[in-house]
Amino acid sequence: MKREEKLQLASEIAENLGQYAHYYLTDISGLNAEQTAVLRKACFEQEIKLQVVKNTFFGKALSAAGKENDEIASVLEGPTAVLFTQTGNSVAKLIKEFRKTAKTDRPILKAAFVDECVYVGEGQLETLVNIKSREELIGDIVGLLQSPAKNVISALQGSAGHTIAGLVKTLEERGA
């Protein structure tokens, strides 16, 4: 590989690091061609960018993007595939589902950078699956905010509503 190609590859990785909020480092070696194609298709469908990288290029790209991290650098050994995403838990869910359907232990999670935190090792996969995405958190907050209003509306519409409406009517009649 020529020097220009290496620089272009490192700059492409750095661009992806700037473009995507989260990334996962995995080992997909051991997957056959069919499994790899299924994984790539699943990534495409979920708007996850899968890129096989050389560890030195990824390290240089981290430096170029100003996102150097010792914990990430410590796992840059052996075959590495980076999965870039905008949703923090989507890759973890994809890995878990892929393993179940493909009946394999791959991809192996090396590390993940999610919500400005680094998760290292295979043991963190379940933690990453359970992290709520931004959209899920917003939905939870909206649900919590709507709950009191729904209780008032249902009370007004139910049998208690007739009682309240009767009280309001009686008070209006007394005032008139």
N, C-alpha and C positions, 0 to 999 in steps of 0.2 A: 504494500500500500504506500502510495506516494505521500510526501509531507502535506501537500495541499489537501488531499483526501482526508488525512487524519485531522487536520485543522477544521475542515468542513464538518466532519462527523462530530467532533467535540463541540463545535458551535451549535450544531443541530440539537445535541443533547442539552446544552445550556439553554437554548431557546425553549425546549420542552419544559425544563425546570422552571423557567420564568412564566410559561403559559399555563401550566397546571399547578393547582394548589397542593396536591398530594401525590406521593409516589410510593410504590412498593418495590423492593428488590427481592427477586425470587430465583430459584434454580429450577429450570424446566428441562434440564438434561434428563435423558431417560424416557422422555415421551416419544412415541413413534410419530411418523409423519401424519397419520390420520388424527391422532390425539392433538397434535400441535395445530392442525388445521381447525379442529373443533374449538380449541382454546382461542385461537385468533379470531374466529367467527364470533364467539361469545363476547370477546373483548370489543369487537367492532360494533356489535349490536347494543352494547351498554356504554358506548362512547368512551372506552378505555383504550389508550394507546399502548401497545406492547412493542418493546424494542429490545432486542438482544444487543448487549454492549460489552465492550472490553472494559475491564475494571479500571485500567489506567485512564482511558478516555472519560469514564464516568467521574473519576476523581478529579481530573482536570476540568471537566464541565462544572462540577460543584464549585471548584475554586473560581472559575470564570463567572459563575452566577452569584458569587458571594454567599454561598450556602454550605460552606465547609462544615463538616461535623465529624468528630472523632469516632463516635459510635457507628456512624454509617461507614466510615473508612475502615473500621475494624472487620466488617463483613465482606469487604470487596476481595473475595478469594473465590477461585473456581468459576464455573459458568454462571453468568448473571444475566437475567432478563429484568428490565424495568417496566413496570406498568404504571402509566401516568393517568390520573383521573381528577375530576373536579369534585366528586363526592367521596368523602372520607372512607366510608365503609363498603363501598361498592366492590372493590377488588377483593376484600376479605370474603364477602358473600359469594363472589364469583369463584374464588379458589375453593371454598367449602363445597359449593354445589358441583363444581367440575370434578372434584375428587370423588364425590358420591356417584355421579353418573358415569364417569370413566373408570371407576373402580381402580384408582391408583393413589399413591401417596404424593404425587407431584401436582402442581408446583410446590416446592418447599419454600416457606417464607424465611428469608434471611433478615430483612428489616423493613420497616415502613416509616414514612414521614407523613404523619396525619395531624392536622390541626396544630402545627408548630411543635409537635412532640415526636420523639423517635421511639419506636417499638422494635426491639431486637429479639429475634429468635422465633422459632416455630410455635413456642408456647404462647405467644401473644396473639395468635390468629383468632381465638375465641373472643378475646377482649376487643379486637378490632371489629369483629362481626357485630358486637353489641353496642358499639359506639353509634349514637344517633347522628344522622346527617343534619345539615342545617335546615332542610325542608321538614324533616320529621320534628325537630325542635320547635320550629315555627308553628306547625300543626298542633303540637301539644299545648303551646302557649295560647293559641287561638281557642282551642277547646276549653282550656281553663278559664279564659275570659268570658266565653259564651255560657258557661255553666250557670252562674248566678242569674243571668238574664233569662235563661230557659226555665229555671225554677220559678221565677216570678210569673212568667207567661203561662206556664202550665198551671200554677195556682189560680191565676185569674180565669183560665179556661175551664178548670175543673169545678167540683162542687164547692170548693172554697171560694171560687170566683163568683158564684151566685150569691154567697153570703156577703162578700165584699161589695158586689154590685148593689145588693139590697141596702147595705149600710150607706153607700154613697148616695143612693136615691133618697133614702130617708133623711140624710143630712141636707140634701138639696131642697127637699120639700119643707123642712123646718126653717131653712134660711129664706125661703120665698114668702 
